[in-house]
Amino acid sequence: MAEPLKHQFGAPVVRRLGGEIAAVHRRFDRKAFERDALAGFEALELLDRGRHLGRVLAAHLPSEFPKAVDVLLATLPEHKAPAGGMSSFFYLPHMEFVRQFGVAHFEPSMRALHAFTQVFTAEFAIRPFIEQHEARTLARLHEWTRDPSEHVRRLVSEGTRSRLPWAPRLKMFQKDPTPVITLLERLKDDPALYVRRSVANNLNDIGKDHPKRLVVVAATWMKDASAEREWIVRHALRSSVKKGDAAALKVLGFGAKSALTVVEHAIAPAKPRMGGKVAISATLENPTKKPQQVVVDLVVHFVKAKGGTSAKVFKLSNVSLRGGERITLRKTVSLADLTTRKHYPGKHRVELQLNGAVQPLGQFTLLARA
């Protein structure tokens, strides 16, 4: 079993943090900081450890917020660059200090987040400023869309996601995404894939609340689009495509009704056990003389705890078949419990989705563990 991530963010991190601050701030009581930081530390999970250290920093740094920020900024390496992996989490307490105590100090906080996000993403720390100083923060983010640092530019798109994972939703943007779309317009041709991926994820979030608005933006962006921008649009429409949204499929060139037929299929074993796997295959044929461009997805209706079902869509392929041509697609579905999905015994319907149209494929009966 993999070691919990919090164990990589333990007492050595606290001691390093205390040492770096003491090196730039003579009045810093390193021993007192470490004592308070480590009190109850072991019982906390990863993010709670970061929040706790943010509060302890506030108790031991200068009481004037701008001066405290100056101390933390002085600890940053001269050449800022994310260390990658868990190493960058070292700066989680710095972010938490600004998030928890900086909202009343806009300019020092923006200066801090601009610097810190270049070593560890500030996507969570920027959100209280959006909520409490919306116009002012949006104006700053507008400036940052042209920042030389791709990490700062990514903060613009990632920090404004209405449905950012593990963060409270930005309800004002769920209601009206216009301010966010304005920012994304300035980033849609960003040279960094790191930024473009974030733009696509932001648009995907918008589509969950405003599917028609997403399609309008996507269709506009596809005009004279580069290959990089086309990738953004495809990635942004992924949830809409999985739902079989006809308008989204049309943007991607898959608007026509599929003429493909299922000539062979297999679901094995027919009675798998929980914790095992089931292999699903289907052979599709184009019986017409015209080429067929079809998005093919697999839909499994998983049984829930109370006996109902919930559909899970798995991406299979975008296929292009000439007249009379066949293709066989395969997918192995794990039946082991996940943090996002629990499995229960019962009959699970299986379907194909062809350009959004459902084609029944069969079923398998999931058995309890032996």
C-alpha positions as MATLAB code, in Angstrom:
seq = 'MAEPLKHQFGAPVVRRLGGEIAAVHRRFDRKAFERDALAGFEALELLDRGRHLGRVLAAHLPSEFPKAVDVLLATLPEHKAPAGGMSSFFYLPHMEFVRQFGVAHFEPSMRALHAFTQVFTAEFAIRPFIEQHEARTLARLHEWTRDPSEHVRRLVSEGTRSRLPWAPRLKMFQKDPTPVITLLERLKDDPALYVRRSVANNLNDIGKDHPKRLVVVAATWMKDASAEREWIVRHALRSSVKKGDAAALKVLGFGAKSALTVVEHAIAPAKPRMGGKVAISATLENPTKKPQQVVVDLVVHFVKAKGGTSAKVFKLSNVSLRGGERITLRKTVSLADLTTRKHYPGKHRVELQLNGAVQPLGQFTLLARA';
ca = [
       0.000    0.000    0.000;
       1.330    3.439   -0.934;
       2.427    5.684    1.904;
      -0.066    8.516    2.620;
       1.094   11.797    1.080;
       0.891   13.559    4.424;
       3.864   11.506    5.617;
       5.981   13.266    2.985;
       4.916   16.572    4.549;
       6.051   15.941    8.099;
       8.374   17.290   10.771;
      11.353   17.760    8.379;
       9.243   20.226    6.390;
       8.469   22.170    9.557;
      12.131   22.312   10.519;
      13.165   23.408    7.022;
      10.495   26.113    7.033;
      11.657   27.400   10.396;
      15.285   27.375    9.277;
      14.613   29.299    6.057;
      12.634   31.993    7.857;
      15.230   32.306   10.614;
      17.923   32.811    7.959;
      16.217   35.966    6.640;
      14.505   37.286    9.794;
      16.687   37.651   12.897;
      13.762   38.164   15.299;
      12.102   34.914   14.318;
      11.902   32.472   17.242;
      12.577   29.246   15.415;
      12.244   26.962   18.427;
       8.895   28.448   19.451;
       7.655   28.205   15.858;
       8.608   24.537   15.571;
       7.064   23.761   18.958;
       3.728   25.329   17.989;
       3.833   23.927   14.471;
       4.374   20.346   15.596;
       1.707   20.450   18.323;
      -1.019   18.071   17.086;
       0.617   17.947   13.654;
       0.698   14.156   13.294;
      -3.084   13.826   13.584;
      -3.737   16.193   10.662;
      -4.219   15.280    7.008;
      -2.136   16.892    4.270;
      -4.205   19.991    3.489;
      -5.051   20.517    7.143;
      -1.319   20.509    7.893;
      -0.864   23.331    5.414;
      -3.729   25.325    6.948;
      -2.346   24.749   10.443;
       1.117   25.951    9.442;
      -0.426   29.036    7.831;
      -1.962   29.935   11.186;
       1.263   29.236   13.070;
       3.167   31.462   10.639;
       0.751   34.281   11.424;
       1.525   33.898   15.118;
       5.305   34.087   14.648;
       5.848   36.443   11.716;
       5.649   40.248   12.077;
       2.116   41.310   12.972;
       1.980   43.763   10.062;
       0.872   41.672    7.085;
       3.044   43.463    4.455;
       6.157   42.921    6.575;
       5.264   39.267    7.104;
       4.880   38.842    3.337;
       8.287   40.418    2.801;
       9.829   37.827    5.118;
       8.244   34.927    3.264;
       9.179   36.356   -0.126;
      12.778   36.664    1.028;
      12.900   32.887    1.490;
      12.065   32.166   -2.159;
      14.878   30.881   -4.378;
      16.362   33.462   -6.729;
      15.344   31.456   -9.784;
      11.746   30.489   -9.121;
      10.649   27.190  -10.617;
       8.332   24.472   -9.273;
      10.320   21.585   -7.832;
       7.708   19.059   -8.935;
       5.984   16.281   -7.016;
       5.652   16.670   -3.271;
       8.651   19.016   -3.092;
       6.562   21.971   -4.242;
       4.105   21.363   -1.368;
       6.732   22.948    0.847;
       5.131   26.280   -0.134;
       1.608   25.235    0.837;
       1.886   27.023    4.238;
       2.987   30.231    2.464;
      -0.152   30.081    0.325;
      -2.323   29.314    3.318;
      -0.940   32.304    5.207;
      -1.981   34.610    2.355;
      -5.329   32.890    1.844;
      -6.292   33.095    5.507;
      -4.871   36.490    6.467;
      -4.342   38.509    3.286;
      -7.822   39.368    2.036;
      -7.761   42.751    3.791;
      -4.345   43.513    2.265;
      -4.920   43.329   -1.479;
      -1.688   44.649   -2.986;
       0.758   42.803   -0.706;
      -1.275   39.636   -1.257;
      -1.249   39.980   -5.030;
       2.507   40.533   -4.925;
       2.887   37.403   -2.815;
       0.605   35.202   -4.923;
       2.297   36.318   -8.126;
       5.627   35.130   -6.715;
       4.428   32.035   -4.844;
       2.404   30.601   -7.736;
       5.653   30.248   -9.652;
       6.821   27.648   -7.129;
       3.464   26.174   -6.005;
       0.073   26.864   -7.550;
      -2.000   29.628   -5.938;
      -5.278   28.414   -7.465;
      -6.860   27.898   -4.041;
      -5.388   30.994   -2.393;
      -6.701   33.393   -5.062;
     -10.339   32.396   -4.598;
     -11.157   34.418   -1.443;
      -9.917   37.518   -3.277;
     -12.203   36.759   -6.225;
     -15.142   36.373   -3.845;
     -14.481   39.479   -1.751;
     -12.785   41.793   -4.276;
     -14.234   40.474   -7.532;
     -13.753   43.490   -9.830;
     -10.323   44.342   -8.490;
      -9.073   40.767   -8.670;
     -10.458   40.229  -12.171;
      -8.653   43.376  -13.320;
      -5.394   41.993  -11.935;
      -5.987   38.601  -13.531;
      -6.619   40.367  -16.840;
      -3.132   41.872  -16.560;
      -1.654   38.496  -15.659;
      -2.952   36.873  -18.871;
       0.077   38.520  -20.526;
       2.573   37.730  -17.773;
       5.913   36.233  -18.911;
       5.479   33.325  -16.468;
       3.286   30.458  -17.652;
       2.602   29.660  -14.003;
       1.085   33.094  -13.465;
      -0.958   32.792  -16.662;
      -2.207   29.373  -15.587;
      -3.290   30.858  -12.259;
      -5.697   33.075  -14.211;
      -7.524   30.119  -15.743;
      -7.192   27.589  -12.915;
      -8.019   30.006  -10.110;
     -11.264   31.123  -11.805;
     -12.639   27.616  -12.407;
     -16.177   27.605  -11.038;
     -15.926   23.912  -10.121;
     -12.258   23.609   -9.170;
     -11.785   20.198   -7.489;
     -11.309   20.245   -3.694;
     -12.363   23.908   -3.524;
     -15.643   25.711   -2.760;
     -17.469   26.595   -5.959;
     -17.418   30.147   -7.288;
     -21.186   30.559   -7.445;
     -21.068   33.963   -9.125;
     -19.296   32.392  -12.093;
     -21.677   29.436  -12.100;
     -24.464   31.972  -12.483;
     -22.687   34.117  -15.086;
     -19.410   32.881  -16.607;
     -18.937   35.968  -18.797;
     -16.003   37.443  -16.785;
     -14.198   34.098  -16.928;
     -14.773   33.621  -20.647;
     -13.292   37.083  -21.210;
     -10.105   35.953  -19.474;
     -10.008   32.643  -21.336;
     -10.303   34.460  -24.659;
      -6.927   36.029  -23.906;
      -5.408   32.625  -23.114;
      -6.893   30.430  -25.851;
      -3.706   30.621  -27.953;
      -1.241   30.541  -25.066;
       2.103   28.995  -26.074;
       2.207   26.718  -22.990;
       0.295   23.421  -22.961;
       0.225   23.794  -19.158;
      -1.957   26.875  -19.603;
      -4.027   25.540  -22.510;
      -4.960   22.418  -20.541;
      -6.205   24.633  -17.708;
      -8.218   26.735  -20.176;
      -9.885   23.574  -21.480;
     -10.705   22.380  -17.962;
     -12.187   25.759  -17.098;
     -14.415   25.665  -20.189;
     -15.448   22.113  -19.312;
     -16.552   23.402  -15.894;
     -18.543   26.192  -17.540;
     -20.287   23.664  -19.772;
     -21.649   21.769  -16.786;
     -23.727   24.818  -15.840;
     -24.075   26.458  -19.268;
     -23.855   23.770  -21.984;
     -25.245   26.024  -24.719;
     -22.821   28.820  -23.824;
     -19.927   26.372  -24.027;
     -20.987   25.242  -27.507;
     -21.160   28.857  -28.712;
     -17.653   29.569  -27.412;
     -16.312   26.302  -28.828;
     -17.800   26.934  -32.274;
     -16.328   30.441  -32.334;
     -12.890   29.208  -31.302;
     -12.890   26.525  -33.998;
     -12.941   29.160  -36.761;
      -9.425   29.369  -38.259;
      -8.178   27.446  -35.229;
      -4.649   26.160  -34.872;
      -4.116   22.519  -33.956;
      -3.395   23.646  -30.392;
      -6.673   25.536  -30.107;
      -8.598   22.633  -31.638;
      -7.152   20.456  -28.864;
      -8.495   22.919  -26.272;
     -11.975   22.739  -27.799;
     -12.000   18.944  -27.956;
     -10.833   18.688  -24.367;
     -13.330   21.319  -23.212;
     -16.232   19.453  -24.854;
     -15.331   16.050  -23.417;
     -18.109   15.992  -20.789;
     -20.689   17.253  -23.296;
     -19.619   14.597  -25.807;
     -19.919   11.855  -23.196;
     -23.481   13.018  -22.561;
     -24.195   12.715  -26.270;
     -24.801   16.450  -26.686;
     -25.654   16.795  -30.389;
     -24.562   20.446  -30.590;
     -21.175   19.663  -29.059;
     -20.687   16.708  -31.393;
     -21.516   18.938  -34.365;
     -18.781   21.398  -33.379;
     -16.297   18.527  -33.568;
     -17.592   17.343  -36.942;
     -19.615   14.393  -35.621;
     -23.073   15.870  -36.011;
     -24.485   13.334  -38.473;
     -26.488   10.350  -37.282;
     -24.335    7.249  -37.192;
     -25.074    4.508  -39.734;
     -22.679    2.008  -38.134;
     -24.048   -1.344  -37.072;
     -22.804   -3.706  -34.355;
     -22.058   -6.999  -36.101;
     -20.345   -8.772  -33.199;
     -19.974   -8.131  -29.482;
     -18.814   -9.917  -26.342;
     -19.026   -9.316  -22.597;
     -16.849  -11.696  -20.590;
     -17.181  -13.072  -18.078;
     -20.967  -12.850  -18.036;
     -20.902  -13.153  -14.233;
     -17.762  -11.435  -12.900;
     -17.155  -11.000   -9.193;
     -16.664   -7.769   -7.306;
     -12.997   -6.820   -7.329;
     -12.447   -8.460  -10.711;
     -12.719   -7.208  -14.283;
     -15.022   -7.503  -17.257;
     -13.843   -7.357  -20.890;
     -16.189   -5.759  -23.400;
     -15.692   -5.743  -27.161;
     -17.756   -4.696  -30.165;
     -17.160   -4.926  -33.890;
     -18.685   -2.083  -35.892;
     -19.335   -2.059  -39.622;
     -20.171    0.723  -42.037;
     -22.884   -0.828  -44.286;
     -23.178    2.303  -46.444;
     -21.073    3.579  -49.309;
     -20.384    6.876  -47.553;
     -17.511    7.330  -45.077;
     -18.670    7.509  -41.459;
     -17.096    9.755  -38.792;
     -18.346    8.551  -35.421;
     -17.553    9.179  -31.750;
     -17.894    5.838  -29.965;
     -18.257    5.672  -26.197;
     -19.032    2.806  -23.847;
     -21.759    3.202  -21.225;
     -21.988    0.942  -18.176;
     -24.974    1.329  -15.861;
     -23.473    0.525  -12.447;
     -25.796   -0.734   -9.731;
     -25.983    1.551   -6.703;
     -26.425    0.722   -3.016;
     -30.234    1.078   -3.072;
     -30.699   -0.936   -6.247;
     -30.882    1.857   -8.793;
     -28.253    2.442  -11.456;
     -25.903    5.234  -12.466;
     -24.395    5.492  -15.948;
     -20.625    5.789  -16.331;
     -19.327    6.741  -19.782;
     -15.939    5.442  -20.916;
     -14.203    6.966  -23.925;
     -13.564    4.402  -26.644;
     -12.568    6.026  -29.921;
     -13.266    8.498  -32.695;
     -13.558    6.223  -35.715;
     -13.496    6.865  -39.435;
     -14.784    3.986  -41.565;
     -15.074    3.748  -45.323;
     -17.978    1.890  -46.895;
     -17.957   -1.785  -45.903;
     -15.079   -1.312  -43.459;
     -15.082   -2.823  -39.946;
     -13.334   -2.032  -36.684;
     -13.232   -3.871  -33.345;
     -13.082   -1.818  -30.148;
     -12.262   -3.250  -26.734;
     -12.435   -2.019  -23.144;
     -11.593   -3.769  -19.869;
     -13.578   -2.346  -16.972;
     -12.287   -2.719  -13.433;
     -14.830   -3.824  -10.834;
     -12.598   -3.007   -7.876;
     -13.879   -0.341   -5.493;
     -12.502    3.143   -6.042;
     -12.697    6.298   -3.962;
     -15.103    7.634   -6.614;
     -17.109    4.460   -7.239;
     -18.302    1.565   -5.088;
     -19.605   -1.631   -6.640;
     -22.726   -3.618   -5.747;
     -24.074   -6.972   -6.970;
     -26.709   -7.029   -9.698;
     -27.341   -6.707  -13.416;
     -25.291   -4.007  -15.166;
     -26.564   -2.862  -18.567;
     -23.932   -2.114  -21.218;
     -24.435    0.210  -24.187;
     -22.505    1.853  -26.969;
     -23.006    5.529  -27.704;
     -22.562    6.354  -31.409;
     -22.530   10.120  -32.065;
     -24.718   10.409  -28.999;
     -27.225    7.731  -30.013;
     -27.526    4.740  -27.665;
     -27.048    1.186  -28.982;
     -27.790   -1.607  -26.425;
     -24.959   -4.099  -26.167;
     -26.054   -6.480  -23.410;
     -25.401   -6.898  -19.715;
     -23.304   -8.642  -17.106;
     -24.304   -9.777  -13.634;
     -21.893   -8.705  -10.922;
     -21.557  -11.255   -8.134;
     -20.464  -10.645   -4.561;
     -16.965  -11.673   -3.588;
     -16.533  -15.392   -3.029;
];
